[in-house]
């Protein structure tokens, strides 16, 4: 009988199987390393792109901050100019105020009513006079109330007096003086 020793063949087969397993493991590890390297490179590229985008946005923010500063300066100047226009309008109103006040007072005077005194007192006006009747005094008060330059018209005293044998109605009125607002236009070349 012939005896065949199969041990070296089996050992060679085991060794070949072991070498294949090691080869596949090494290939798998190398493949995993390549995939990880590719993902790492891809993430680095993405991070670099995002950093460039952030830098671009920061530059844009810096330029917008300068524009914002210009806008704030413009608003400040606009407020200053509006304040100056308001002061000019107020000065014009106060300059023309007494003229209009006396003009309206003259227009409000009915026939047969005379003024004896006209005094300005702390934002108000005290008017003393005489009229032929209570009706003429009432008409004068109504005319003053309809004027834009007088408000809060209040009859303080009314009494009947006799002058040179004629019965007259003496009165004292207190009212506040007011000036109607003047419209201010911000357009160039407009009159205040």
Backbone as a printed PyTorch tensor [residue, N CA C, xyz], in Angstrom:
tensor([[[  0.7950,  -1.1350,   0.0000],
         [  0.0000,   0.0000,   0.0000],
         [  0.8640,   1.2340,   0.0000]],

        [[  0.3480,   2.1990,  -0.6970],
         [  1.1160,   3.4150,  -0.8120],
         [  0.4810,   4.4350,   0.1530]],

        [[  1.3330,   4.9990,   0.8110],
         [  0.8730,   6.0190,   1.7620],
         [  1.2060,   7.4010,   1.2110]],

        [[  0.2010,   8.2500,   1.2440],
         [  0.4150,   9.6130,   0.7420],
         [  0.2830,  10.5540,   1.9490]],

        [[  1.2440,  11.3820,   2.0560],
         [  1.2490,  12.3510,   3.1560],
         [  0.5720,  13.6390,   2.6530]],

        [[ -0.6350,  13.9140,   3.1620],
         [ -1.4050,  15.0880,   2.7350],
         [ -1.1840,  16.2920,   3.6610]],

        [[ -0.3830,  16.1290,   4.6580],
         [ -0.1710,  17.2190,   5.6050],
         [  0.4700,  18.4460,   4.9460]],

        [[  1.5020,  18.2730,   4.1250],
         [  2.0710,  19.4720,   3.5330],
         [  1.0720,  20.1860,   2.6160]],

        [[  0.1670,  19.4730,   1.9700],
         [ -0.7970,  20.1140,   1.0810],
         [ -1.7980,  20.8910,   1.9290]],

        [[ -2.2300,  20.2900,   3.0050],
         [ -3.1860,  20.9780,   3.8820],
         [ -2.5460,  22.2060,   4.5150]],

        [[ -1.3180,  22.0810,   4.8980],
         [ -0.6210,  23.2160,   5.4960],
         [ -0.4740,  24.3240,   4.4630]],

        [[ -0.1980,  23.9590,   3.2170],
         [ -0.0540,  24.9430,   2.1580],
         [ -1.4050,  25.6090,   1.8900]],

        [[ -2.4850,  24.8230,   1.9280],
         [ -3.8090,  25.3830,   1.7200],
         [ -4.1690,  26.3510,   2.8610]],

        [[ -3.8250,  25.9630,   4.0970],
         [ -4.1040,  26.8310,   5.2470],
         [ -3.3300,  28.1320,   5.1190]],

        [[ -2.0600,  28.0020,   4.7100],
         [ -1.2190,  29.1750,   4.5780],
         [ -1.7690,  30.0870,   3.4710]],

        [[ -2.2110,  29.5200,   2.3750],
         [ -2.7450,  30.2950,   1.2680],
         [ -4.0480,  31.0010,   1.7040]],

        [[ -4.9040,  30.2890,   2.4340],
         [ -6.1360,  30.8820,   2.9350],
         [ -5.8250,  32.0240,   3.9020]],

        [[ -4.8400,  31.8310,   4.7670],
         [ -4.4350,  32.8460,   5.7320],
         [ -3.8850,  34.0680,   4.9960]],

        [[ -3.0820,  33.8290,   3.9650],
         [ -2.5150,  34.9360,   3.2000],
         [ -3.6230,  35.7100,   2.4720]],

        [[ -4.6310,  35.0010,   1.9570],
         [ -5.7460,  35.6860,   1.3010],
         [ -6.5280,  36.5400,   2.3010]],

        [[ -6.7400,  35.9960,   3.4830],
         [ -7.4650,  36.7440,   4.5090],
         [ -6.6860,  37.9940,   4.9000]],

        [[ -5.3860,  37.8610,   5.0690],
         [ -4.5580,  39.0260,   5.4120],
         [ -4.5960,  40.0310,   4.2580]],

        [[ -4.5270,  39.5460,   3.0270],
         [ -4.5690,  40.4290,   1.8690],
         [ -5.8860,  41.2080,   1.8400]],

        [[ -7.0150,  40.5120,   2.0450],
         [ -8.3100,  41.1870,   2.0440],
         [ -8.4260,  42.1810,   3.2000]],

        [[ -7.8670,  41.8260,   4.3400],
         [ -7.8810,  42.7560,   5.4840],
         [ -7.0600,  43.9990,   5.1580]],

        [[ -5.8800,  43.7890,   4.5850],
         [ -5.0270,  44.9320,   4.2250],
         [ -5.7300,  45.7850,   3.1790]],

        [[ -6.3480,  45.1460,   2.1750],
         [ -7.0790,  45.8910,   1.1430],
         [ -8.2350,  46.6700,   1.7860]],

        [[ -8.9550,  46.0490,   2.7140],
         [-10.0770,  46.7160,   3.3860],
         [ -9.5800,  47.9090,   4.1940]],

        [[ -8.4630,  47.7300,   4.9210],
         [ -7.9060,  48.8330,   5.7170],
         [ -7.4480,  49.9580,   4.7970]],

        [[ -6.7640,  49.6130,   3.7030],
         [ -6.3040,  50.6370,   2.7540],
         [ -7.5090,  51.3530,   2.1440]],

        [[ -8.5540,  50.5830,   1.7820],
         [ -9.7600,  51.1940,   1.2180],
         [-10.4060,  52.1360,   2.2350]],

        [[-10.4920,  51.6970,   3.4920],
         [-11.0640,  52.5300,   4.5540],
         [-10.2320,  53.7950,   4.7280]],

        [[ -8.8980,  53.6570,   4.6930],
         [ -8.0280,  54.8290,   4.8130],
         [ -8.2270,  55.7800,   3.6320]],

        [[ -8.3810,  55.2370,   2.4360],
         [ -8.6170,  56.0820,   1.2640],
         [ -9.9550,  56.8170,   1.3760]],

        [[-10.9780,  56.1100,   1.8210],
         [-12.2960,  56.7440,   1.9900],
         [-12.2160,  57.8340,   3.0520]],

        [[-11.5670,  57.5320,   4.1780],
         [-11.4220,  58.5360,   5.2470],
         [-10.6190,  59.7330,   4.7480]],

        [[ -9.5450,  59.4740,   3.9920],
         [ -8.7320,  60.5680,   3.4520],
         [ -9.5530,  61.4210,   2.4930]],

        [[-10.3480,  60.7770,   1.6570],
         [-11.1850,  61.5200,   0.7100],
         [-12.2100,  62.3680,   1.4560]],

        [[-12.8270,  61.7990,   2.4810],
         [-13.7890,  62.5630,   3.2820],
         [-13.1110,  63.7220,   4.0030]],

        [[-11.8980,  63.4810,   4.5090],
         [-11.1490,  64.5300,   5.2050],
         [-10.8110,  65.6660,   4.2350]],

        [[-10.3300,  65.3320,   3.0640],
         [ -9.9850,  66.3510,   2.0660],
         [-11.2380,  67.1200,   1.6490]],

        [[-12.3250,  66.3870,   1.4540],
         [-13.5720,  67.0420,   1.0660],
         [-14.0400,  68.0070,   2.1540]],

        [[-13.9720,  67.5950,   3.4210],
         [-14.3950,  68.4770,   4.5150],
         [-13.4670,  69.6810,   4.6350]],

        [[-12.1600,  69.4900,   4.4060],
         [-11.2170,  70.6140,   4.4530],
         [-11.5300,  71.6190,   3.3390]],

        [[-11.8680,  71.1140,   2.1670],
         [-12.2220,  72.0030,   1.0560],
         [-13.4950,  72.7780,   1.3940]],

        [[-14.4680,  72.0720,   1.9770],
         [-15.7210,  72.7280,   2.3550],
         [-15.4730,  73.7800,   3.4330]],

        [[-14.6210,  73.4610,   4.4180],
         [-14.2940,  74.4130,   5.4850],
         [-13.5910,  75.6320,   4.8990]],

        [[-12.6630,  75.4110,   3.9740],
         [-11.9560,  76.5340,   3.3490],
         [-12.9370,  77.4250,   2.5850]],

        [[-13.8910,  76.8140,   1.8970],
         [-14.9110,  77.5880,   1.1790],
         [-15.7720,  78.4030,   2.1290]],

        [[-16.1560,  77.7980,   3.2450],
         [-16.9730,  78.5100,   4.2410],
         [-16.1830,  79.6540,   4.8680]],

        [[-14.8810,  79.4230,   5.1270],
         [-14.0480,  80.4930,   5.6870],
         [-13.9350,  81.6530,   4.7010]],

        [[-13.7950,  81.3420,   3.4220],
         [-13.7370,  82.4000,   2.4070],
         [-15.0580,  83.1660,   2.3620]],

        [[-16.1720,  82.4410,   2.4780],
         [-17.4860,  83.0750,   2.4820],
         [-17.6540,  83.9700,   3.7100]],

        [[-17.1800,  83.4940,   4.8610],
         [-17.2490,  84.2910,   6.0930],
         [-16.4140,  85.5530,   5.9430]],

        [[-15.2220,  85.4280,   5.3660],
         [-14.3690,  86.6000,   5.1540],
         [-15.0510,  87.6070,   4.2280]],

        [[-15.7120,  87.0960,   3.1910],
         [-16.4270,  87.9760,   2.2630],
         [-17.5750,  88.6940,   2.9760]],

        [[-18.3110,  87.9530,   3.7990],
         [-19.4050,  88.5680,   4.5600],
         [-18.8800,  89.5990,   5.5510]],

        [[-17.7460,  89.3190,   6.1720],
         [-17.1620,  90.2870,   7.1060],
         [-16.7710,  91.5740,   6.3850]],

        [[-16.2310,  91.4550,   5.1630],
         [-15.9030,  92.6480,   4.3790],
         [-17.1690,  93.4280,   4.0520]],

        [[-18.2270,  92.7040,   3.6950],
         [-19.4930,  93.3640,   3.3730],
         [-20.0750,  94.0530,   4.6050]],

        [[-19.9570,  93.4080,   5.7520],
         [-20.4360,  94.0110,   7.0050],
         [-19.6580,  95.2830,   7.2980]],

        [[-18.3410,  95.2490,   7.0980],
         [-17.5200,  96.4370,   7.3440],
         [-17.9340,  97.5810,   6.4150]],

        [[-18.1840,  97.2610,   5.1460],
         [-18.6050,  98.3220,   4.2220],
         [-19.9920,  98.8460,   4.5900]],

        [[-20.8790,  97.9600,   5.0440],
         [-22.2180,  98.4000,   5.4510],
         [-22.1740,  99.2220,   6.7310]],

        [[-21.2030,  98.9420,   7.6010],
         [-21.0670,  99.7540,   8.8160],
         [-20.7050, 101.1870,   8.4560]],

        [[-19.8570, 101.3630,   7.4500],
         [-19.5160, 102.7250,   7.0410],
         [-20.7410, 103.4140,   6.4380]],

        [[-21.5390, 102.6680,   5.6720],
         [-22.7700, 103.2350,   5.1130],
         [-23.7440, 103.5700,   6.2400]],

        [[-23.8090, 102.7080,   7.2370],
         [-24.6850, 102.9510,   8.3850],
         [-24.2560, 104.2170,   9.1230]],

        [[-22.9500, 104.4210,   9.2340],
         [-22.4430, 105.6450,   9.8510],
         [-22.8430, 106.8740,   9.0510]],

        [[-22.7900, 106.7720,   7.7210],
         [-23.2060, 107.8860,   6.8720],
         [-24.6970, 108.1640,   7.0340]],

        [[-25.4900, 107.1050,   7.1330],
         [-26.9380, 107.2770,   7.3210],
         [-27.2220, 107.9530,   8.6610]],

        [[-26.5190, 107.5360,   9.6990],
         [-26.7100, 108.1530,  11.0160],
         [-26.3250, 109.6310,  10.9690]],

        [[-25.2440, 109.9500,  10.2870],
         [-24.8160, 111.3440,  10.1460],
         [-25.8580, 112.1430,   9.3660]],

        [[-26.4040, 111.5350,   8.3170],
         [-27.4420, 112.1990,   7.5320],
         [-28.6790, 112.4740,   8.3850]],

        [[-29.1010, 111.4800,   9.1760],
         [-30.2760, 111.6730,  10.0390],
         [-30.0250, 112.7680,  11.0690]],

        [[-28.8030, 112.8200,  11.5850],
         [-28.4520, 113.8510,  12.5630],
         [-28.5430, 115.2330,  11.9170]],

        [[-27.9870, 115.3670,  10.7020],
         [-28.0480, 116.6540,  10.0050],
         [-29.4860, 117.0110,   9.6550]],

        [[-30.2770, 116.0030,   9.2690],
         [-31.6730, 116.2570,   8.9410],
         [-32.4190, 116.7870,  10.1650]],

        [[-32.1560, 116.1900,  11.3180],
         [-32.7910, 116.6520,  12.5540],
         [-32.3660, 118.0810,  12.8790]],

        [[-31.0720, 118.3710,  12.7080],
         [-30.5850, 119.7280,  12.9690],
         [-31.2580, 120.7330,  12.0370]],

        [[-31.3540, 120.3940,  10.7450],
         [-31.9810, 121.3070,   9.7890],
         [-33.4610, 121.4980,  10.0960]],

        [[-34.1340, 120.4180,  10.4860],
         [-35.5520, 120.5370,  10.8260],
         [-35.7350, 121.4160,  12.0570]],

        [[-34.8450, 121.2670,  13.0400],
         [-34.9060, 122.1280,  14.2260],
         [-34.7100, 123.5930,  13.8410]],

        [[-33.7620, 123.8460,  12.9310],
         [-33.5260, 125.2240,  12.4860],
         [-34.7430, 125.7720,  11.7490]],

        [[-35.3600, 124.9370,  10.9070],
         [-36.5710, 125.3780,  10.2110],
         [-37.7010, 125.6760,  11.1980]],

        [[-37.8140, 124.8520,  12.2250],
         [-38.8470, 125.0850,  13.2440],
         [-38.5960, 126.3920,  13.9850]],

        [[-37.3200, 126.6670,  14.2900],
         [-36.9840, 127.9240,  14.9730],
         [-37.3220, 129.1100,  14.0740]],

        [[-36.9690, 129.0080,  12.7870],
         [-37.2890, 130.0980,  11.8530],
         [-38.7960, 130.3130,  11.7410]],

        [[-39.5460, 129.2300,  11.6580],
         [-41.0030, 129.3500,  11.5700],
         [-41.5750, 129.9710,  12.8370]],

        [[-41.0280, 129.5810,  13.9770],
         [-41.4890, 130.1400,  15.2490],
         [-41.1760, 131.6320,  15.3230]],

        [[-39.9720, 132.0020,  14.8770],
         [-39.6050, 133.4230,  14.8740],
         [-40.5200, 134.2230,  13.9480]],

        [[-40.8170, 133.6680,  12.7840],
         [-41.6950, 134.3750,  11.8570],
         [-43.0960, 134.5160,  12.4450]],

        [[-43.5690, 133.4330,  13.0730],
         [-44.9010, 133.4860,  13.6760],
         [-44.9450, 134.5270,  14.7920]],

        [[-43.8840, 134.5690,  15.5990],
         [-43.8560, 135.5400,  16.6990],
         [-43.6750, 136.9590,  16.1790]],

        [[-42.9630, 137.1010,  15.0610],
         [-42.7450, 138.4230,  14.4870],
         [-44.0560, 138.9920,  13.9560]],

        [[-44.8110, 138.1630,  13.2740],
         [-46.0720, 138.6180,  12.6900],
         [-47.2430, 138.4860,  13.6550]],

        [[-47.0310, 137.8500,  14.7780],
         [-48.1090, 137.6060,  15.7320],
         [-48.8060, 138.8620,  16.2080]],

        [[-48.0680, 139.8660,  16.7240],
         [-48.7460, 141.0760,  17.2130],
         [-49.5340, 141.8000,  16.1230]],

        [[-49.0310, 141.7880,  14.9090],
         [-49.7400, 142.4480,  13.8130],
         [-51.0870, 141.7720,  13.5900]],

        [[-51.0640, 140.4460,  13.4910],
         [-52.3090, 139.7040,  13.2620],
         [-53.2320, 139.7940,  14.4740]],

        [[-52.6440, 139.8130,  15.6570],
         [-53.4310, 139.8960,  16.8850],
         [-54.2240, 141.1970,  16.9140]],

        [[-53.5440, 142.3160,  16.6590],
         [-54.2230, 143.6140,  16.6790],
         [-55.1890, 143.7530,  15.5000]],

        [[-54.8350, 143.1770,  14.3670],
         [-55.7280, 143.2160,  13.2060],
         [-57.0240, 142.4570,  13.5040]],

        [[-56.9060, 141.2660,  14.0900],
         [-58.1110, 140.5040,  14.4430],
         [-58.9110, 141.2020,  15.5370]],

        [[-58.2220, 141.8530,  16.4540],
         [-58.9180, 142.6000,  17.5060],
         [-59.7270, 143.7300,  16.8730]],

        [[-59.1450, 144.4290,  15.9230],
         [-59.8350, 145.5200,  15.2340],
         [-61.0360, 144.9940,  14.4460]],

        [[-60.8780, 143.8500,  13.7910],
         [-61.9870, 143.2660,  13.0240],
         [-63.1180, 142.7900,  13.9360]],

        [[-62.7570, 142.3760,  15.1530],
         [-63.7700, 141.8690,  16.0840],
         [-64.5810, 142.9940,  16.7240]],

        [[-64.0810, 144.2350,  16.6780],
         [-64.7800, 145.3590,  17.3170],
         [-66.0650, 145.6960,  16.5580]],

        [[-67.2050, 145.5720,  17.2170],
         [-68.4520, 145.9830,  16.5550],
         [-68.6320, 147.5040,  16.6650]],

        [[-69.5940, 148.0010,  15.9170],
         [-69.9220, 149.4300,  16.0390],
         [-70.4350, 149.6960,  17.4490]],

        [[-70.1940, 150.8660,  17.9190],
         [-70.6670, 151.3290,  19.2280],
         [-70.0520, 150.5350,  20.3740]],

        [[-68.7780, 150.1490,  20.1900],
         [-68.0180, 149.5190,  21.2720],
         [-66.6110, 150.0940,  21.1840]],

        [[-66.0680, 150.5450,  22.3380],
         [-64.7620, 151.1920,  22.3560],
         [-63.8620, 150.5030,  23.3640]],

        [[-62.5960, 150.4380,  23.0290],
         [-61.6200, 149.8450,  23.9480],
         [-60.9540, 150.9490,  24.7480]],

        [[-60.8010, 150.7130,  26.0430],
         [-60.1170, 151.6680,  26.9120],
         [-58.6830, 151.2420,  27.1880]],

        [[-58.4520, 149.9120,  27.2710],
         [-57.0730, 149.4400,  27.5040],
         [-56.9020, 148.0360,  26.9260]],

        [[-55.6540, 147.7670,  26.5940],
         [-55.2650, 146.4630,  26.0370],
         [-53.9020, 146.1410,  26.6440]],

        [[-53.8510, 145.1170,  27.4920],
         [-52.5920, 144.7780,  28.1780],
         [-52.2740, 143.3060,  27.9660]],

        [[-50.9880, 143.0440,  27.6880],
         [-50.5240, 141.6560,  27.5980],
         [-50.0230, 141.2480,  28.9740]],

        [[-50.4830, 140.0920,  29.4300],
         [-50.0970, 139.5750,  30.7450],
         [-49.8040, 138.0880,  30.6350]],

        [[-48.5800, 137.6980,  30.7550],
         [-48.1280, 136.2930,  30.8240],
         [-48.8830, 135.3580,  29.8700]],

        [[-48.7570, 135.6140,  28.5890],
         [-49.3850, 134.7440,  27.5970],
         [-50.8510, 135.0380,  27.3710]],

        [[-51.3620, 136.0290,  28.0460],
         [-52.7650, 136.3700,  27.8950],
         [-52.9390, 137.8490,  27.6020]],

        [[-54.1860, 138.2350,  27.3720],
         [-54.5030, 139.6190,  27.0440],
         [-55.6770, 140.0510,  27.9200]],

        [[-55.5460, 141.2420,  28.4940],
         [-56.6170, 141.8270,  29.3050],
         [-57.1500, 143.0290,  28.5250]],

        [[-58.4370, 142.9740,  28.2100],
         [-59.0640, 144.0190,  27.3970],
         [-60.1610, 144.6770,  28.2300]],

        [[-60.0890, 146.0130,  28.3200],
         [-61.1330, 146.7850,  29.0080],
         [-61.7590, 147.7300,  27.9950]],

        [[-63.0750, 147.9100,  28.1340],
         [-63.7560, 148.8190,  27.2230],
         [-65.1870, 149.0550,  27.6370]],

        [[-65.8820, 149.8100,  26.7870],
         [-67.2920, 150.1020,  27.0220],
         [-68.0550, 149.9010,  25.7230]],

        [[-69.3110, 149.5230,  25.8860],
         [-70.1820, 149.3470,  24.7310],
         [-71.5340, 149.9430,  25.0230]],

        [[-72.3050, 150.1340,  23.9850],
         [-73.6200, 150.7320,  24.1360],
         [-74.5620, 149.7740,  24.8520]],

        [[-74.4040, 148.4570,  24.5820],
         [-75.3190, 147.4900,  25.1870],
         [-74.5890, 146.1840,  25.4850]],

        [[-75.2950, 145.3270,  26.2170],
         [-74.7450, 143.9980,  26.4910],
         [-74.6330, 143.1970,  25.1990]],

        [[-75.5160, 143.4620,  24.2570],
         [-75.5060, 142.7610,  22.9780],
         [-74.2160, 143.0530,  22.2050]],

        [[-73.7670, 144.2900,  22.2300],
         [-72.5260, 144.6370,  21.5210],
         [-71.3230, 143.9790,  22.1980]],

        [[-71.3350, 143.8780,  23.5270],
         [-70.2510, 143.1990,  24.2540],
         [-70.2700, 141.7060,  23.9210]],

        [[-71.4600, 141.1080,  23.8840],
         [-71.5740, 139.6830,  23.5490],
         [-71.0950, 139.4220,  22.1200]],

        [[-71.4300, 140.3230,  21.1950],
         [-70.9560, 140.1820,  19.8140],
         [-69.4390, 140.2650,  19.7310]],

        [[-68.8570, 141.1450,  20.5340],
         [-67.3970, 141.2810,  20.5670],
         [-66.7520, 139.9940,  21.0880]],

        [[-67.3230, 139.4220,  22.1460],
         [-66.7850, 138.1760,  22.7170],
         [-66.8970, 137.0440,  21.6960]],

        [[-68.0240, 136.9570,  21.0050],
         [-68.2060, 135.9140,  19.9830],
         [-67.1900, 136.0710,  18.8540]],

        [[-66.9500, 137.3090,  18.4390],
         [-65.9710, 137.5540,  17.3690],
         [-64.5610, 137.1780,  17.8300]],

        [[-64.2340, 137.4590,  19.0860],
         [-62.9120, 137.0800,  19.6130],
         [-62.7570, 135.5630,  19.6590]],

        [[-63.8180, 134.8670,  20.0510],
         [-63.7490, 133.4010,  20.1330],
         [-63.5570, 132.7620,  18.7610]],

        [[-64.0610, 133.4050,  17.7150],
         [-63.9140, 132.8370,  16.3700],
         [-62.5460, 133.1560,  15.7520]],

        [[-61.7930, 134.0210,  16.3750],
         [-60.4660, 134.3880,  15.8570],
         [-59.4440, 133.3000,  16.1880]],

        [[-58.5300, 132.9960,  15.2610],
         [-57.4950, 131.9960,  15.5620],
         [-56.4110, 132.5260,  16.5040]],

        [[-56.4260, 133.8400,  16.7690],
         [-55.3790, 134.4370,  17.6020],
         [-55.8010, 134.5960,  19.0610]],

        [[-57.0580, 134.3290,  19.3630],
         [-57.5420, 134.4130,  20.7410],
         [-58.2120, 133.0940,  21.1060]],

        [[-57.9760, 132.6450,  22.3430],
         [-58.6470, 131.4380,  22.8200],
         [-58.9600, 131.6070,  24.3030]],

        [[-59.8510, 130.7990,  24.7880],
         [-60.2850, 130.8430,  26.1930],
         [-60.7470, 132.2540,  26.5800]],

        [[-61.6170, 132.8200,  25.7770],
         [-62.1340, 134.1700,  26.0370],
         [-63.0590, 134.1000,  27.2500]],

        [[-62.7740, 134.9570,  28.2360],
         [-63.5180, 134.9140,  29.4960],
         [-63.9140, 136.3380,  29.8890]],

        [[-65.2160, 136.5540,  30.0440],
         [-65.7150, 137.8540,  30.4890],
         [-65.5850, 137.9070,  32.0040]],

        [[-64.7020, 138.7660,  32.4960],
         [-64.4510, 138.8430,  33.9380],
         [-65.4570, 139.7640,  34.6330]],

        [[-65.6470, 140.9410,  34.0760],
         [-66.5150, 141.9310,  34.7270],
         [-67.3660, 142.6070,  33.6580]],

        [[-68.6190, 142.7830,  33.9730],
         [-69.4870, 143.6290,  33.1490],
         [-70.3980, 144.4010,  34.1070]],

        [[-70.4710, 145.7040,  33.8690],
         [-71.3370, 146.5270,  34.7270],
         [-71.8160, 147.7340,  33.9320]],

        [[-72.9300, 148.2290,  34.3790],
         [-73.5010, 149.3800,  33.6990],
         [-72.9460, 150.6370,  34.3560]],

        [[-72.4510, 151.5400,  33.5030],
         [-71.9140, 152.8170,  33.9880],
         [-72.6050, 153.9450,  33.2190]],

        [[-72.5000, 155.1220,  33.7820],
         [-73.1080, 156.2690,  33.1200],
         [-72.0160, 157.2850,  32.8540]],

        [[-71.9100, 157.7050,  31.5990],
         [-70.9440, 158.7250,  31.2130],
         [-71.6860, 159.8160,  30.4430]],

        [[-71.5590, 161.0110,  30.9280],
         [-72.2030, 162.1680,  30.2940],
         [-73.6970, 161.9360,  30.0760]],

        [[-74.3180, 161.2910,  31.0320],
         [-75.7500, 161.0600,  30.9730],
         [-76.1640, 159.9100,  30.0720]],

        [[-75.1890, 159.1640,  29.5410],
         [-75.5050, 158.0290,  28.6680],
         [-75.1500, 156.7470,  29.4080]],

        [[-76.0840, 155.7960,  29.3930],
         [-75.8130, 154.5210,  30.0550],
         [-75.0100, 153.6310,  29.1020]],

        [[-73.8650, 153.1510,  29.6010],
         [-72.9820, 152.2890,  28.8150],
         [-72.6940, 151.0130,  29.5900]],

        [[-72.2610, 150.0120,  28.8640],
         [-71.9200, 148.7230,  29.4770],
         [-70.3900, 148.6280,  29.5240]],

        [[-69.8230, 148.6840,  30.7210],
         [-68.3690, 148.5500,  30.8920],
         [-68.0420, 147.0580,  31.0170]],

        [[-66.9000, 146.6520,  30.4460],
         [-66.5390, 145.2250,  30.4920],
         [-65.0280, 145.0630,  30.6510]],

        [[-64.6800, 143.8950,  31.1380],
         [-63.2710, 143.4960,  31.2340],
         [-63.1980, 142.0330,  30.7860]],

        [[-62.3730, 141.7880,  29.7910],
         [-62.2450, 140.4470,  29.2080],
         [-60.8070, 139.9860,  29.3650]],

        [[-60.6640, 138.7180,  29.7120],
         [-59.3220, 138.1160,  29.7260],
         [-59.3510, 136.9290,  28.7650]],

        [[-58.3400, 136.8520,  27.9110],
         [-58.2300, 135.7150,  26.9940],
         [-56.7580, 135.4210,  26.7350]],

        [[-56.5130, 134.2340,  26.2680],
         [-55.1380, 133.8380,  25.9470],
         [-54.8930, 134.1110,  24.4790]],

        [[-53.6870, 134.5790,  24.1960],
         [-53.3520, 134.8130,  22.7880],
         [-52.6750, 133.5720,  22.2320]],

        [[-52.9700, 133.3150,  20.9820],
         [-52.4420, 132.1220,  20.3300],
         [-52.1360, 132.4920,  18.8910]],

        [[-51.1160, 131.8660,  18.3610],
         [-50.7780, 132.0940,  16.9540],
         [-50.9840, 130.7870,  16.2140]],

        [[-51.7520, 130.8020,  15.1340],
         [-51.9410, 129.5590,  14.3910],
         [-50.6130, 129.1060,  13.7930]],

        [[-50.4050, 127.7970,  13.6900],
         [-49.1250, 127.3020,  13.1720],
         [-48.9490, 127.6380,  11.6970]],

        [[-47.7010, 127.9320,  11.3590],
         [-47.3400, 128.1770,   9.9650],
         [-46.7660, 126.8970,   9.4200]],

        [[-47.2380, 126.4970,   8.2480],
         [-46.7280, 125.2640,   7.6540],
         [-45.3300, 125.5210,   7.1250]],

        [[-44.4030, 124.6190,   7.4940],
         [-43.0230, 124.7310,   7.0390],
         [-42.7870, 123.6480,   6.0170]],

        [[-42.3010, 124.0580,   4.8660],
         [-42.0030, 123.0910,   3.8140],
         [-40.5050, 122.9090,   3.7460]],

        [[-40.0730, 121.6650,   3.6500],
         [-38.6440, 121.3730,   3.6040],
         [-38.0740, 121.4780,   2.2090]],

        [[-38.8990, 121.8590,   1.2020],
         [-38.4250, 121.9290,  -0.1680],
         [-37.5320, 123.1450,  -0.3400]],

        [[-36.5530, 122.9810,  -1.2050],
         [-35.6150, 124.0610,  -1.4690],
         [-36.3410, 125.1860,  -2.1820]],

        [[-36.0790, 126.4030,  -1.7470],
         [-36.6560, 127.5610,  -2.3970],
         [-38.0420, 127.9050,  -1.9010]],

        [[-38.5770, 127.1600,  -0.9580],
         [-39.9130, 127.4650,  -0.4610],
         [-39.8300, 128.5470,   0.5950]],

        [[-40.9040, 129.3070,   0.7030],
         [-40.9480, 130.3540,   1.7140],
         [-41.4960, 129.7840,   2.9970]],

        [[-41.0110, 130.2990,   4.0780],
         [-41.4500, 129.8240,   5.3970],
         [-42.6480, 130.6250,   5.8270]]])
